[in-house]
Amino acid sequence: MFTLIKPDTRIDFVGNRHVAYAISGVVVLVSLLAIAIWGPRLGIDFSGGSLLHVRFQRPVAIGEVRGALRELGSDVSVQDFGATEGEFLLRIPEAGSGFGEVGARIKAALDQAFGAATYEVLRTETVGPRVGKDLRQKGILAILFATLMMGAYIALRFELRFGIGAAIALSHDVLAAVGALILFNYEFDLTVVAALLTVVGFSVNDTVIVSDRIRENMRKLRRQPLDAIINVSVNETLSRTILTTGTTLLVTITLYLLGGSVIHAFAFTLLVGFIAGVYSSIFVASQIVLAFERRRAAPGRAQRAAS
């Protein structure tokens, strides 16, 4: 039978925790700086407005499209979309209920400049500014609520320290995914929120597996210190973690490469989040459990030293 990880593998994950802390610190810091400096590029779902996704049958430069829409004012923005030349997103911020007239004017301008038969409208979206603000607030609350509830679930199933470790690990994963989306200039919309919630669910699943093995080994290996128990537990679940995550990443990469530009942000969020989730289950959640144990044991050592 094929074995990916040998049963006697003993990688010192706890011994390398300081390197992991440094990596996590850099990731979180970069993500927070990206949020503070640039902020997320909100899509129509959250900012309000209207969007037209058009594709020309022949290569068209973005400057030509902007020139055709110049008479409509500077509010209409044009953005390349996808790898195919001649595919664009046309945005009208906060168009609200007046999009019917604005959309008709955009189509008339494109018809006049290029001809009605030279392009097709692939997608049209309209969201009012109030609805967009409400969706944005609900999306943020959904992610926060899911993270806290997952941490509470693990705290009830195991111990409080396991739940705190899980909540911090999930926050780490969400921040890593959000930072990557900002740095790669992806747009935040409802599909990205769905992807972030999927990342939370995937990450907590791996955290539960590792935490369950740690609790089991704490009963079996009572005489061993907790750092050794954590190393044994992570090594024992490592093969399952790699196989599960590896197959999931293969599907996600395929979705990103072949799924089309419409779901690039969704697939990219899953890709970054899944990798961060595996990392945090090993180097964040379990190490926080160890930190709580050492903090609990510190007063006892201090008393023995004083005596």
C-alpha positions in Angstrom: 0.0 0.0 0.0 1.3 3.4 -0.9 2.4 5.5 2.1 3.1 9.2 1.6 4.6 9.8 5.0 6.4 7.1 6.8 4.9 6.1 10.2 8.2 6.8 12.0 8.5 10.4 10.7 9.5 12.8 13.5 9.6 16.3 12.2 10.3 18.8 15.0 7.4 21.2 14.4 7.5 22.6 17.9 11.3 23.3 17.7 10.7 25.4 14.5 7.8 27.4 16.0 9.9 30.6 16.3 10.5 30.6 12.5 6.8 29.9 12.0 5.9 32.8 14.3 8.2 35.1 12.2 6.5 34.0 9.0 3.0 34.5 10.4 4.0 37.9 11.8 5.2 39.0 8.4 2.1 37.7 6.7 -0.3 39.4 9.1 1.7 42.6 9.1 1.8 42.8 5.3 -2.0 42.1 5.2 -2.8 44.8 7.7 -0.6 47.3 5.9 -2.3 46.4 2.6 -5.7 46.9 4.2 -4.6 50.2 5.8 -2.8 51.7 2.8 -4.7 50.4 -0.3 -7.8 48.8 1.2 -10.0 46.3 -0.6 -11.2 47.1 -4.1 -14.9 46.7 -3.7 -17.0 45.3 -6.4 -20.5 46.4 -7.4 -22.0 44.1 -4.8 -20.5 46.2 -2.0 -19.9 49.6 -3.4 -23.1 50.0 -5.3 -23.4 50.9 -8.9 -23.7 49.1 -12.2 -21.5 46.9 -14.3 -21.4 45.8 -17.9 -19.2 42.9 -19.0 -18.6 43.2 -22.8 -16.6 41.1 -25.2 -15.6 42.2 -28.7 -15.3 39.8 -31.5 -12.1 41.4 -32.7 -9.1 42.7 -30.7 -10.0 46.2 -29.4 -7.6 48.4 -27.4 -8.8 49.8 -24.1 -8.1 53.3 -25.3 -10.6 52.9 -28.1 -13.3 51.9 -25.7 -12.5 54.8 -23.4 -12.6 57.1 -26.3 -16.0 55.9 -27.4 -17.4 56.5 -23.9 -15.7 59.8 -23.3 -18.8 61.8 -24.0 -20.6 60.0 -21.1 -18.3 61.6 -18.5 -15.5 60.4 -16.3 -17.7 58.3 -14.1 -17.7 55.4 -16.5 -14.5 53.4 -15.9 -13.1 50.8 -18.3 -11.0 47.8 -17.1 -9.4 44.9 -19.0 -10.9 41.6 -17.9 -9.4 38.2 -18.4 -6.6 37.1 -20.6 -8.6 37.5 -23.8 -7.9 40.8 -25.6 -11.1 42.7 -26.3 -12.9 41.8 -23.0 -13.8 44.7 -20.7 -15.7 45.6 -17.5 -17.5 48.9 -17.7 -18.4 50.4 -14.3 -20.8 53.1 -13.4 -20.5 53.9 -9.6 -23.7 54.4 -7.7 -25.9 54.3 -10.7 -28.9 53.1 -8.6 -32.3 53.2 -10.3 -31.0 55.3 -13.2 -28.9 52.6 -14.7 -31.5 51.8 -17.5 -30.8 55.2 -19.1 -27.1 55.0 -18.5 -26.8 51.5 -19.8 -28.8 52.5 -22.9 -26.4 55.4 -23.5 -23.4 53.1 -23.1 -24.7 50.6 -25.6 -25.6 53.4 -28.0 -22.0 54.8 -27.8 -20.5 51.4 -28.4 -22.9 50.7 -31.3 -21.9 54.0 -32.9 -18.2 53.5 -32.4 -17.9 49.8 -33.2 -21.2 48.5 -34.5 -23.9 46.6 -32.7 -22.8 43.2 -34.2 -19.1 43.6 -33.1 -19.6 42.9 -29.4 -21.8 41.1 -27.0 -22.9 41.9 -23.4 -22.0 38.9 -21.2 -23.1 40.2 -17.9 -25.1 43.1 -16.4 -25.3 43.9 -12.7 -26.9 46.7 -10.8 -26.8 47.3 -7.0 -28.0 50.4 -5.2 -25.6 52.2 -2.8 -27.7 51.3 0.2 -28.0 47.7 -0.7 -24.2 47.6 -1.4 -23.5 49.0 2.0 -25.8 46.5 3.7 -24.3 43.6 1.8 -20.8 44.8 2.8 -21.7 44.9 6.5 -23.4 41.6 6.4 -20.4 40.0 4.6 -18.0 41.2 7.2 -20.3 40.1 10.1 -20.7 36.7 8.4 -16.9 36.1 8.4 -16.5 37.3 11.9 -19.4 35.3 13.2 -18.2 32.1 11.5 -14.7 32.5 12.9 -16.0 33.1 16.4 -18.5 30.2 16.3 -15.9 27.8 15.0 -13.6 28.8 17.8 -16.4 28.4 20.3 -17.3 25.0 18.9 -13.7 23.7 19.4 -13.5 25.2 22.9 -16.7 23.3 23.8 -15.6 20.1 22.2 -12.0 20.1 23.5 -10.8 22.9 25.9 -10.8 26.6 26.0 -7.1 26.8 24.9 -7.9 24.7 21.8 -10.8 27.1 20.9 -8.6 30.2 21.3 -5.9 28.6 19.2 -8.5 27.8 16.5 -10.0 31.3 16.5 -6.6 32.9 16.1 -5.6 30.4 13.4 -8.8 31.1 11.4 -8.3 34.9 11.7 -4.7 34.3 10.5 -6.1 32.5 7.4 -8.7 35.1 6.6 -6.1 37.9 6.9 -3.7 36.1 4.7 -6.3 35.6 2.0 -7.6 39.2 2.2 -4.0 40.6 2.0 -3.2 38.4 -1.0 -6.4 39.6 -2.7 -5.5 43.3 -2.1 -1.9 42.8 -3.2 -2.9 41.1 -6.5 -5.6 43.7 -7.0 -8.6 41.3 -7.0 -12.1 42.7 -6.5 -14.1 41.9 -3.4 -17.6 40.8 -4.1 -20.1 38.2 -2.7 -18.2 35.3 -4.4 -15.1 36.3 -2.4 -17.1 36.3 0.8 -18.3 32.8 0.0 -14.7 31.8 -0.6 -13.5 33.2 2.7 -16.3 31.3 4.5 -15.2 28.2 2.7 -11.7 28.8 3.9 -12.9 29.1 7.5 -14.7 25.8 7.2 -11.8 24.0 5.5 -9.3 25.3 8.0 -11.3 24.4 11.1 -11.7 20.9 9.7 -8.0 20.3 9.7 -7.6 22.0 13.1 -10.2 19.6 14.6 -8.3 16.6 13.3 -5.0 17.8 14.8 -6.6 18.9 18.1 -8.4 15.6 18.4 -5.1 13.7 17.9 -3.4 15.9 20.5 -6.1 15.3 23.0 -6.0 11.5 22.4 -2.2 11.4 22.8 -2.4 13.5 26.0 -4.3 10.5 27.5 -2.0 7.9 26.0 1.3 9.6 26.6 0.7 11.2 30.0 4.3 11.1 31.1 5.6 13.0 28.0 5.8 16.8 27.9 3.2 18.6 25.8 5.7 19.7 23.1 6.6 16.1 22.4 2.9 15.1 22.3 2.2 17.9 19.8 5.1 16.8 17.6 3.9 13.2 17.6 0.3 14.2 16.9 1.1 16.5 14.0 3.4 13.9 12.5 0.7 11.2 12.8 -1.9 13.4 11.0 0.6 14.8 8.5 -0.1 12.2 5.8 -3.8 12.8 5.9 -3.3 16.6 5.9 -1.1 16.4 2.8 -3.3 14.1 0.9 -6.5 16.0 1.7 -5.0 19.4 1.0 -3.2 18.2 -2.1 -6.3 16.8 -3.8 -8.2 20.0 -2.9 -5.5 22.2 -4.3 -5.5 20.3 -7.5 -9.2 21.0 -8.0 -8.7 24.6 -7.0 -5.8 25.2 -9.4 -7.8 23.5 -12.2 -10.7 25.8 -11.3 -8.5 28.9 -11.4 -6.8 28.0 -14.7 -9.8 26.6 -16.6 -12.8 28.1 -14.9 -12.7 31.4 -16.6 -11.9 34.9 -15.5 -15.3 35.4 -13.8 -14.3 33.1 -10.9 -10.6 33.9 -10.7 -11.0 35.8 -7.5 -13.0 33.0 -6.0 -10.5 30.3 -6.9 -7.5 32.5 -5.9 -9.1 33.1 -2.4 -9.5 29.3 -2.0 -6.0 28.6 -3.1 -4.4 31.0 -0.7 -6.8 30.2 2.1 -6.3 26.4 1.9 -2.5 26.7 2.0 -2.8 29.2 5.0 -5.3 26.8 6.7 -2.9 23.8 6.6 0.0 26.0 7.8 -2.0 27.5 10.7 -3.4 24.2 11.9 0.2 23.0 12.4 2.1 26.1 13.3 -0.5 28.4 14.9 -3.4 26.6 16.6 -1.3 23.8 18.1 1.5 26.2 19.2 -1.0 28.4 21.0 -2.1 25.3 23.0 1.5 24.8 24.0 1.9 28.5 24.9 -1.1 28.2 27.3 0.4 25.0 28.9 3.8 26.7 29.5 2.1 29.8 30.9 0.1 27.6 33.3 3.3 25.8 34.3 5.4 29.0 34.8 4.0 29.9 38.3 4.7 26.5 39.6 8.3 26.6 38.4 8.7 30.0 39.9 7.5 28.8 43.3 9.9 25.8 43.2 12.8 28.1 42.3 11.9 30.5 45.2 11.8 27.6 47.7 
